Amino acid sequence: MTDVKAEFLFDFASPNAYFAHCVVPGIAARTGVAIDYVPVLLGGIFKATNNQAPMVAFANVKGKLDYQMLEITRFQKRHAITKFRFNPHFPVNSLAMMRGAVAARASGVLAPYVDAMMRAMWEDGKKMDDPALIREVLAGAGLDADALMQAAQSPEIKKALADNTDAAVARGVFGIPTFFVNNEMWFGKDTLRDVEEAIVAAKG
């Protein structure tokens, strides 16, 4: 059996990252391949690639945003996603959350950290650029809020997030969610079936 490296590049700022997060664990369970969550900064990717959020990029395209909402509804039904709520504070600056994700990854608690932040952003509708709310959510998830928030402010963690973002752009990433199976890239939540097929194929 061939070793397979599967990655999910994410930022809590993206609702599509939430949808992907709801599906990715099932792919990992079915394929037996762990999927590595890689924190990156969507704003930095947009700036480096001259990209824009769909709400901005397609605002003047007749029917485009309505169709995207239809696709979101279809995706939710297909994957039995019932708790999603569009964040009323959108767009939310995700810098503090993403630095926290890098700190959580370094501390070995990325999985519960991601679960907590995704719920807060895309189920509970919280304004997660507020440090007090970040602390509250982390504590509620049983995580060491003080340690994680302090670590997130360290130069090493800040640099690691910037490095992750720069590396993503160098690999051709232009938006979130993005997936890699070994060195092959897929973009968007709607490619997850292809990602799963690629993992299976790569396993041989």
C-alpha positions in Angstrom: 0.0 0.0 0.0 1.3 3.4 -1.0 1.7 6.2 1.7 -0.8 9.0 0.9 -0.5 12.6 2.1 -3.9 14.3 2.2 -4.3 17.9 3.3 -7.1 20.3 3.9 -6.1 23.9 3.8 -8.7 26.0 5.7 -9.6 29.3 7.3 -12.5 29.7 9.6 -13.6 32.8 7.6 -15.0 30.6 4.9 -18.4 29.0 5.2 -17.3 26.5 2.6 -14.5 25.5 4.9 -17.1 24.7 7.5 -19.1 22.6 5.0 -15.8 20.7 4.1 -15.1 20.2 7.7 -18.4 18.5 8.1 -17.5 16.0 5.4 -13.7 15.5 5.7 -13.9 13.2 8.8 -16.1 10.8 6.9 -13.6 10.6 4.1 -10.8 9.9 6.5 -12.8 7.2 8.2 -13.8 5.5 4.9 -10.4 5.6 3.3 -8.3 5.1 6.4 -6.1 8.1 5.5 -5.7 10.9 8.0 -6.4 14.3 6.5 -4.0 17.0 7.7 -5.7 20.3 8.6 -3.3 23.1 7.5 -4.2 26.6 8.8 -3.8 29.4 6.3 -5.0 33.0 6.1 -7.6 33.5 3.4 -7.1 37.2 3.3 -3.4 36.8 2.6 -4.2 34.3 -0.2 -6.7 36.7 -1.7 -4.2 39.6 -1.6 -1.4 37.5 -3.1 -3.6 36.1 -5.9 -5.8 39.1 -6.6 -8.8 37.0 -5.8 -12.1 38.1 -4.2 -14.9 36.6 -2.2 -17.7 35.2 -4.4 -20.1 37.8 -2.9 -17.9 40.5 -4.3 -16.6 38.8 -7.4 -20.0 37.7 -8.7 -22.2 40.5 -7.3 -23.0 41.9 -10.7 -23.5 38.5 -12.4 -27.2 37.9 -12.9 -28.3 34.7 -11.2 -24.8 33.6 -10.1 -25.2 34.2 -6.3 -28.7 32.7 -6.3 -27.3 29.6 -8.0 -24.5 29.4 -5.4 -27.1 29.5 -2.6 -28.9 26.6 -4.4 -25.7 24.6 -4.5 -25.2 25.3 -0.8 -28.6 24.0 0.0 -28.0 20.9 -2.1 -24.7 20.2 -0.4 -26.3 20.5 3.0 -29.0 18.0 2.1 -26.6 15.6 0.5 -24.4 15.5 3.6 -27.2 15.9 6.2 -25.7 19.2 7.5 -28.4 20.7 9.7 -26.8 23.1 12.1 -25.3 25.6 9.6 -26.2 29.3 10.2 -24.8 32.0 8.1 -22.8 34.2 10.5 -24.6 37.5 10.9 -21.3 39.3 11.5 -19.8 38.1 8.2 -17.1 38.9 7.1 -15.3 38.2 10.4 -11.6 38.9 10.6 -10.1 35.5 11.2 -6.5 36.4 12.0 -6.7 35.7 15.7 -8.5 32.4 15.2 -6.1 31.3 12.6 -3.0 32.1 14.7 -4.8 30.2 17.5 -5.2 27.3 15.1 -1.4 27.2 14.5 -0.8 27.3 18.2 -3.3 24.5 18.8 -1.7 22.4 16.1 1.7 22.9 17.8 0.1 21.9 21.1 -1.5 18.8 19.7 -5.1 20.0 20.2 -6.0 21.2 16.7 -8.9 18.8 16.3 -11.0 20.1 19.3 -9.9 23.6 18.5 -11.2 23.4 15.0 -14.4 21.9 16.1 -15.0 24.7 18.6 -14.2 27.5 16.2 -16.3 26.1 13.4 -19.3 25.7 15.7 -18.9 29.2 17.0 -18.6 30.7 13.6 -21.0 28.8 11.5 -23.5 27.3 13.9 -23.7 29.8 16.8 -23.1 32.9 14.7 -20.6 34.5 17.1 -18.4 37.5 16.3 -15.2 35.5 16.5 -12.8 38.4 16.0 -13.6 39.4 19.6 -10.8 38.1 22.0 -13.3 37.7 24.8 -15.5 35.5 22.7 -12.5 33.4 21.6 -11.5 32.9 25.2 -15.1 31.9 26.1 -15.4 29.4 23.3 -12.0 27.8 24.0 -12.8 27.5 27.7 -16.3 26.1 26.9 -14.5 23.4 24.8 -12.3 22.4 27.7 -9.2 23.9 26.1 -6.5 26.0 27.9 -7.7 29.4 26.6 -5.0 31.4 28.3 -2.1 29.2 27.0 -3.4 29.1 23.4 -4.2 32.8 23.2 -0.8 33.7 24.6 1.0 31.3 22.2 -0.9 32.8 19.3 0.8 36.1 19.9 4.3 34.7 19.8 6.5 35.6 16.8 7.0 32.0 16.0 3.3 31.3 15.6 2.7 34.5 13.6 5.5 33.5 11.3 4.3 29.9 10.9 0.8 31.1 9.8 2.5 33.5 7.3 4.7 30.8 6.1 1.8 28.4 5.6 0.0 31.0 3.6 2.9 31.8 1.4 3.6 28.1 0.8 -0.1 27.6 -0.2 0.1 30.4 -2.7 3.4 29.0 -4.1 1.5 25.7 -4.6 -1.2 27.3 -6.6 -3.8 27.9 -4.0 -6.1 30.9 -4.6 -9.0 30.2 -2.2 -10.5 28.1 0.5 -11.2 25.2 0.9 -8.3 23.7 -1.0 -7.3 20.0 -0.8 -4.1 18.2 -1.8 -3.7 14.5 -2.3 0.1 14.1 -2.5 0.9 17.0 -4.8 -2.4 17.2 -6.7 -4.7 20.1 -5.9 -8.5 20.3 -5.7 -10.5 23.5 -4.9 -13.9 23.9 -3.4 -16.3 21.8 -1.3 -17.9 20.3 -4.4 -14.7 18.5 -5.3 -14.7 16.4 -2.1 -16.0 13.3 -3.9 -13.0 13.6 -6.3 -10.7 14.1 -3.4 -11.9 10.8 -1.8 -11.5 9.0 -5.1 -8.0 10.3 -5.5 -7.1 9.1 -2.0 -8.4 5.7 -2.7 -6.5 5.6 -6.0 -3.3 6.8 -4.4 -3.5 4.0 -1.8 -3.3 1.5 -4.7 
